[in-house]
């Protein structure tokens, strides 16, 4: 997507295009107009939130965010400035994950260094000696692979196996056309000289060509060798490469341990729970090597078990910081935008992530360069190389949509903690990016795709957990105050997920907004209470009752807010805290008219819901009643009392009879529903007027297509008691 395109993929509208968009009910910027913007029902919105919330949050399934990302110690991200040394407890541990400055320095590499590398080298391919023979024959070898996969070590070991001495490192700033400069010079020991150039820089117009390699080979002569390493995005023209992948981290860890500790202790150290947890993550060879050094310190009691457990997260944090501190030699600004988008849309469709990352790139480019136009290649980096750079994976899975599951190509970070760590780092460690990120999130909130809007909310939840005041002021409050329901709903979800992450004060914010004079803020608070209320049902019902009384006291009550109050009670009744909510509604059922309407409206809304939202699925409240009756819990008589009150209340009689009509039609398709409904109906008849109302319904209700009453109506009529 080009920088001028909108999030939905269309070009900016001008002239007649704008009028056609207005006729479609959308503004020129892709936002819905106030006339077409409608509130999504709370039940459907909750379903979308459950379907699209990131795996690290687990909304709706009781999962907790752990692993130290939010619950443990923060090492540098959100907890202070990180400069390379990581403080764990009282001991300062310096983790050196192979800084790029050291890897790319020029000069001679000593034989002692090569011997140390050789002692713990793990070949990534089965026939490493074949590569040695290839280098011996061709004199020049180009090794391509992911960054930090051990390419430099492999290059040095290839030269070491040829007994090259000395081995000279060529500066990375050497262009492809300058490869011949300096080759073949220097003192020769045992007749062979080695040269290594790590992460050769290539640019458009300056690729590495076959002619460059031929010239280098000619310059080297018979007793000199050159190994060049390139990254996954290097520009090559007719250049044969050797593909190199990282060796298994367990093999790297074991190899380094055998050098650092006695052989009889290696197996015991590798069996430690912290080591098992470390190896379950997709760590790089450099991280495995450093972990081996930490294990050696643990063996000598210079480090404790807590440091072992913290290491994996520390390594991840270090990687994220390294990404965004890069000066562009490894990661282009567009790559960094993709990293942020992947954090927001982790485990989402790859095409969508790539599309919206280009939108973020345009906003970041505007800040960095001061110009709006950002060139985005139409056909850019291959998906495999892009995900390799991001330490992510590609897979196929079904994506829930409003039309049903759809199979799509998706992308996700290998480490599920990466999105949380990355978003926290970009928000607190790089505040200059905030305007672009906020602008991007505002665009996502107006997107027509529920997945995009939900991920905008989850992204803001992470930012709010890190810095609640800034996230509230810059993002959540503008959404909550918006005239558009779509923006308000994203604010609802953002506050809900902020609370799920354990951020304090969210209930206090909602309680205050419930009493606000601003209708949009009350709307957001009411809807959010329905989502987080199961944790505190008594307090939530008190807040909703206060909002209902405030609403009833207005000269012109807002019917929309009344509907939202009922829908929030519906969510609470159908939540795991349903029995507590039901008891709370019954205690205050007859306090005043506004509270009665709140309870009955919410109860009737809940009665509309069926299993799997199927048209003839068993009603959820009816199933609840059947279970409660069998278990003889207070919920069964409570449901009966609400039904009798609703049927006898003139403001709710019509809606309650309509619900019963739907239940009868469902019973016509399912014997289990029929038995449960028959048991309920017998409990609803205690007076002649109640019998008359229900018997009239069963005698006169039409079938599904306006036909005669279904056969089940007659069977249900027969079980009605005569008081």
N, C-alpha and C positions, 0 to 999 in steps of 0.2 A: 504494500500500500504506500502510495506516495505521501509526501508530507502534507499535500493539500487535500488529501482525501479525508472523509469523515469516518467516524468509527464504524458506520454501517457499510463502508466501502464505496460510497458514492462521491462524486466530485462536488465541490462547493456550488451551491445553487446561485444563479444570477438571472435577472430578468424574468422571462417567462417560466423558467424552472421554479422560481420561488412561488409563483402563483399556482403551479401544478402541485407543488408540495403542500401548499395551504389547503388545496382541495383534498389532498390525501389526509389532512388532519395532522400534518407534521410541519414544524418550523424549518427554516432553511438550515439550521444547525443540527438537524436530526432529532431535536427534542420534540416530544408530543406537545400539542397545544392544550390550553386549559379546557377547551371544549371536548377534546377527545381523551384527555387523561382521566382515568377512572381508578378508584381504589381496588386493589386485588383483595378478594375475600381472605380473611385471616387464616382460614383453614388451608386454602391453596397456597398462601404465602408461606405458611409454616412448612408445608410439604416441599416447596422449592428450597427453603432454607436447609432442610434436612438433606435434600438430594445433592445440593451443590456446595455445602460447607466443606472446607479442606479437611483432609484426613487428620491433621494435627489438632483440630478442634473437636471433632466428633460430636457436634450438636445433635442432641436427641437420642444418643445411644449410651449416655452415661460415661463416655470416655473423658479422661482428664489429660490435660497437657502436662507432660513431665519430661523426664530425661535431663533436667537441669536447665533447659532453655529458658523457662520462666521461673521454675520453682527453686532452682539452685543458685549458685554463685555466678554472677556475670563477670566474665573475664574480658574487660576492655570495652565491650559493646554495651552501651547504656549505663555502664558502671564506671566510666572514666575514660581517659585517653589511652590508647594503646600505642606503644612505641617499639615493641619487639620483645620486651621482657614481660613474662606473665607471672603475677604474684599469686601463688596458691598457698594459703595459710601463712606461715611465717617464713617459709623458705622461698627464695627467689630462684626460679628455674628458667634458664634461657633456652628456649626451643628454637633451633636453627633449622628451618625446613628447606634449606637450600635457596638462599636469597639470590635473586636474579643477578645482582651486581657481582657476586662471587662466581656464578656459573658462566658469566659472559666476559670475564676479565681475560686480557691477553697476556701471553708470557709462557715460560716453560713450566710444565707440570712435572714435578719431581717423581723419581722412580719410587720413593717411599710412599707417596700418595697413591700411585698406581698399585703398589703391592697391598696397601690397606684396602683399596677397593676390590682387588682380586680376591682377597681372603673371604669376603662376604658377598661376592657377586652371584646373582641368581639369573641365569639366562631365561629370557622370556619365550624362546623358541626351542624346539626339541633338538635342532641341529645347528647349534651356534657355530660349530667348527666349519660348517659349510659356508657361513658368512665370512669367516676368517679366510677360507680359501678363495672366496670371490674377491675379497679385498686384495689378497696377494696377487691375484691375476689381473684385476682391473685397475688397481692403485687408487681409484677414487670410488667412494661409496656414499650414497645419500640415504640417510635413515629418516623415515617419516613416522610420526606417531603423535599421540596426545601429549600435551604439556605435562611435565613432571611424571612421565611414565618410565623414566630411567634411560632415556635416549642418550644423554651425555655419558652416563656410566657405560652403556653398551658401546658407544663410540670409542671410549678410552680403552675398554677391554679388548676390542678388536685390534687396536694398535699394540696393546700390551702383548697379546697372543702372538703377534708378529715380531715381538722383541724390538719394537721401535724405541730408539733412545738417541736423542731426546724426543719428547713429545711437546710440540708447540701449540698453544691455544691462539687462534686467530681472533682478533676483535670482531664483535658482532656487527659493528658498523661498516664492515667491509662489504661493498656491493658485489653482486654476482660478477660484474665485469672486472673487478679488481682481485679476483681470486689468485691470479698468478703472481701478484706482488708478494715477494718474500718467500715463496715456496722454493724449497730446495736449498735454502741457506742454513747457516748454523753449523755447529760442530756435529760430526757424525760419530756415533759409538756403535760398534758392532755392525757398521755398514748400513744401518737403516734409520730413517728419520720419519717421525709421524707428525701429522698436523690435524687439528680438530677445530671445526668452526661450528659452534652451537647456536641454534635458532637463527639461521641466516635470515636477514630481513629482505623481503621482496615486496615490491610495490607495483601498482599498475604502470606499465611502461618499463619496469625493471624486473622482469621475472628471471628465474634461474633457467638458463637455456642449455641445451646439449652442447652448443659451441663453447660455453663457459667451462664445462667439464672436460671437453677435449683439450682445450688450451691448458687447463690445470694439469691434466695427465701428461701432456708434453713437457711442461715445465718441471714436473716432479722427477722425471727420469726413472731409472730402474730401482733405486734404493730408497724411495720416499713414498709416503702414502698419505692420503687425505680422506677424512670422514666428515661429512657435513650432516648436521641434523636440522630438520625443518618441522614446523608445526603443521597442524591439520589444514590451516588456511593458506599455506604458502602457495605462491604463484609459480608454477613449473611449466616449461615447454619442452616436450619430448625428452623428459628426464626420467630414466628408470629409478625407482626408489625401492628400498627395503622397508617393509612395514614392520613396525615395532609396537608391541602392546606391553602394558605393565605386567610384570610377573605377579603371581598371587601374593597378597600382603602377608599371608601366613608363612610362605616360603622365605620372603625377605626378612621377616621378624626372626624366624628360626636361624637363618644364616648369620645374622648379626649377633644373636645371642650366643652362638657357638664361639664367636670371637671374644665376647665380653665376659662370659662366665664359664665355669667348668662344665664339661659335657654332661655330667651326671645331674646337673641342676636345670638343664634346659627343659626337659620334659615336664618337670614340676612347675616351672614358671609358666610354660605354655598352657598348663591346665588351670591357671588362676581364673576365677570368674571375670575379672576385669579384662583379661586377655581375650576370653571368649566374646565378651561384649564388644571389644575393640574390633575383632576380626569379623563381626557381623556387619560392620559398616564397610563401605567401599573406600577404604583409605589408600592413599598413594604410597609408592615405595619410600619416598623421603619421610613420610609420616610414620611408616612402619619402622624405619631405621631409627628415628628419634625415639619412638616408643621402646625399642630395644634398649637404648641407652638409659631410659628412665627405669626400665625393669632391672637393669644392672645396678642402678642406684638403690632401687627397692631391695635388691638382694643384699646389699651392704648396709641396709637400714638408713640410707641417706634420704630416702623418700618413703612415704607411707601409702597405704591402700587408697586413701582419698585422692592423692595425686594421680594414681593410676586410673581411677574412675573418672577423673575430670579431663584426662588427656584428650579423649576423642572429641569432646565438645570444644576444647581449646583449639585443637587442630582445625576444626571446622570454622571457628571464628577467625582464625588466622588466615584461612583460605579466602573467606569473604572479604576481609580487609585488604588482602593482597589484590583481589580482583579490582576493587574500586580505587586503590592507590596506584594502580598501573598507569603509566604515562601515555598509554596508547600503543606501545610497541607490541604488546600481546593482545590486548583487548581494545577494539575500537569503541567509540561512544555508542554505536549501534549495538554492539555486543553487550555492553553494560545495560542498555535499555532492555535487551532481551532477558538478561539475568533477573531484572526486577519484575518484568512481566511474567516470567516463569515462576517466580516466587508467589505472585498473585494468583496465577492460574495453574498452580501445581496439580498434576494429574488431570488437567483439562485438555481439550483438543489442541493439537500442535498448531494447526493453521490459524486458529483464533488467537493463540498466544503470540504467534509471529506477527499477525495483522496488527494487534493492539500494541505490541512492542514498538512497531514502527511509528505509531502515533506518539508514544512516549518519547521516542528518539527525536521526533520533530520538536517537541517542547523542550527537551534538554539541549538540543542544538541551538535553539533560540536564545537560551540563557548563556550558553558557552560562547557563541559567536556573535550574538547581538543581531542576527538576521533570522528571518522567518523561514526562508527556503532551506530545506535540508534534502540533499539528494539521497534517495533510497533506491538501490538497484532493484529492478523488477525481478531479475533472476539472480539471487544472491547465493550465499553459502548453502551447501547441501545440508539437509536436516541432520544427517549423521554427524558431520563435522561440527555443526553448531551445538548439538547436544553433548558431544564429546568435550567441547570447550567448557561447557557449563557443568560437567560432571553429572549429567542427567541421562535418562534412558528413554527409549521410544517403545511403545507397546500399543496394542489394539485392545479396546474394551468398549462396552456399551455405555452410552451417555444418556441419562434420562432426559426426555423432552416432553413437552405437553402432548405430543402425538404418540408417545411410547418410546421405548429404548431404541437408540440408533447407534450402530457400531462405528467407531471413529478411531483415527490414529491419534494417540495422546502422548504427552511428554511429562516427565516428573523427575525431580531431583533424586539421585541415588540415596541421599541421606534425607529422611523426612524432616529432620530438624532444620535443614538449610533455608527453607522459605522464611521461617520465623527469625532466624539469625540474620538473614540478609535484609529483611524489611526493617528490623530494628537498627541495623548498621546504617542503612541509607538514610533513615529518618534522624538519627542522633549524631552519626559520625560525619554526615555530609549535608549540613543544613542549606547549603547553596542550591541543592537540588529540590528543596521543598516546593518552591513555586511551580516547577514543572510537574512534580508528583501530584500536587493538589489539583492543578489544572487537568491532569490526566484522569484523576479519580472523579472529578466532576463530570467529565465526558462519559466515563464508564457508568455513572449513576443514571444517566439518561439513555443508556443503550436499551434496545428492545429485547435483548436476550436475558432471561432470568439468571442464567449462569454467570454472565458478566456482572450483572448488578449485585448478585450475592457475593462474588469474589471482590468487588469493590468494597462491600461492607466488611468482609473478613480481613481485607488488607488494612482498612482503617482501624479495625479492632486491635490488630497488632501494634499499630502506631499509637493508639490510645493507651494500650497497656504500658508502652514505653514512656509516653509523654501525654498524659490525659489532657492537661490544660490546652496544649497546642492543638491536639487533634480535635478537641471540642470546638475551639475558636475558629480553626481554619477549615474544618470539613463538616463535622457532625451538626453543629448548630445551624450553619447555612442550609444544610439539607433539611433539618427538622423545621426550619422556618419557611421552607419553600411553599409556593402555592400549588406545586405539582405533587400529587399523591405518590408518584414514582420515586421522587427524591425523598419524600418523608419515609417511605417504606425502606429505603436503603439506610436511612438513619435508624429506624427501628432495628433492623438486622445488625447494624454496626454496634449499637448499644448492647444488644442481646449477646453478641459474640464477645464484646469487650468484657461483659460480666462472666461469660463462660471461661474466659482466660484467667479469671480471678482478680480482675482489676477492682479495687474498692470504690465505693461511692456511687455506683450506677443506680442502685435502688433509691438512693437519696435524690439523685438527679430526677428520676422518674416521678417520685412523690411530689417534688417541687413543681414539675411541669404539669402534673395533674391539676394543680390549683392555679395555673398560669392564666392570665387574661388573653393570651394568644392562642387562638383555636388550633393552629398547626402544631404547637408544642403539646397541647393537651392530647391531640390525635396520636402523636408519636408515643407519648407516655402511656396512653391507654393500650395501644397495640403492643408495646414492649412489655407491659405488665402481664399480658396474656402469655408471653413466651418465657419470662423468667419467674413468673409467679409461683409455679409449683414448688420452688425452693422455700417460699415464705407465704403460704396460702392465706393465713390470717391477715398479715400486713397488706398483702395485695388486694384482698377483698375489701379491706377498710379503705384503701386508696381509691378503688373503683367505686365504692359506695359514696365516698366524698365527691368524686367527679360526677357521679349521677345526680347527687343533690345540687351540686353547683350548676349542672346543666339544666335541671328542672327549675332553678331559680332565675334563669335568664328570661328577659322579656320576650325574646324570640329564640326558643330552644333550637339548637342545631341538630336536625334529625340524623345527619351523618354521624355525629359523635355518639348519639344514642345507639346507632347501629354498631359502632365500633366497640362500645361498652359491652353490648350483648355478645359480640364475637369473641371478645377477650374472655368473658365468662365461659363461653363455649370451649375455648382451648383449655381453660383451667379444669373444667369438668371432665374432659376427655384425656387429661394428663395422668401420670402416675399418682398425683395427689388428689385425684377425683373425689375420693371419699371424704377427705378433710374439707374440700371445697363445698361438697354437697351439704355437709353438716353446718358449715359456716353460712351458706345461703338459707338453710332452714331456720337457723337461730334468729335471723333478722328479716325473715320473709314478709312479715306483716308490720314492720316498723313504720314505713310510710310508702306512699305510692311510687316514688322514684326507685326505692330499693326493691319493691315488689316487681316493678317492670324490669329492673336490671336482672333479677333472678330468673323470672319467667322468660324474658327475651333470650338470655343466655342458654337456659335449659332447652327451649324450643330449637334454637340454632343447633345445639348439640344433637338433638333428636333427628335432625336432617341427615346426619352423617352415617355412612354405611361402611362395611368392611371393604377395603381396597377401593373405596369410592365407586363401587359398582352400582349400576342402576337398581338392581334387585338383590344387592348384597344385604346380609343381615344387619339391621340397624345397630350401631354401637351401643347406644343407651339400652336398647332392648336386650342385647347380649349381656350387658352389665347387670341388668335387673335379674335375668335368669340365673347368673352366677351367684348374685347376692342372695336370691331366694333359696337356692340350694344350700348355700353356706350359712343362711340365717343371720346375715350381717345387717346392721342398721341401714345400709344403703337401699335395701329393697323397699321398706316402708317409706324411706325418704323420697325415692323416685315416684312412688304412688302419690305421696302428698303433693309433690310439685305438679304431677299430671292432673290431679283433681282440682288444684288451685287454678291451673291454666285453663282447664275446660270450663271452670265456673267464672272466670274473669272475662268480662265483655270485651276488653281490649286484646285478649289473647285467644278467645274461643275459636275464631275462624282459623287462625294459624295452627292451633293444636288439632283441630279436626282435620285439617289438610295433612298434617303429619301422620295422623292415624290412618288416613286414607292411603297414604304411601306405604305405610307398614302393612296394611291389609294386602295391597298388591304384591309386596315382597313375600308375604306369607303364602301367596298363591303359587310361588315358585320354589319354596323351601319349607319342608315339613318342620324343621327345627325352629324356624321363625314363627310358624303357625302355633306350635306348642307354647313358645314363650309368650306370644301375643295373647293367646287364650288365657294363660295364667294372669297376665297383667289386667286384661279386661275384667276378669271376675273381681279383681281388687278395686277397680275404679267405680264400681256400682255399689253405692251405699244408700242412695235416695231415689225416689221415683223420677225426679227430674234428670238425674244422671243416667238412669236406665233409658228414659225416653230419648235423651240426646244421642246415646251410643247406638241404640237400636234403630233409630231413624237413619243414622249414618250407614249402618250395615245393610239396611233394606234398600236404600236409595242410591248408594254410591255407584258410579259407572265403572265399567272395566277399563282396561288400558286404552282402548280405541273408542271410548264413548259407548261401548256396548252395555249389555245387562250386567248387574253385579257379578263378580267372579264367584265361583262355587265356594271358595273359602269363606266368603262373607256370610253365607248361610250357616256354615258350620260354626263360625264364631258367634253368630247370633244365638245359636242354640245353647251355648254355654253361658250366656249372660244371666246372672242371677236376678230374680224378681224380689226387690226389697219389700 
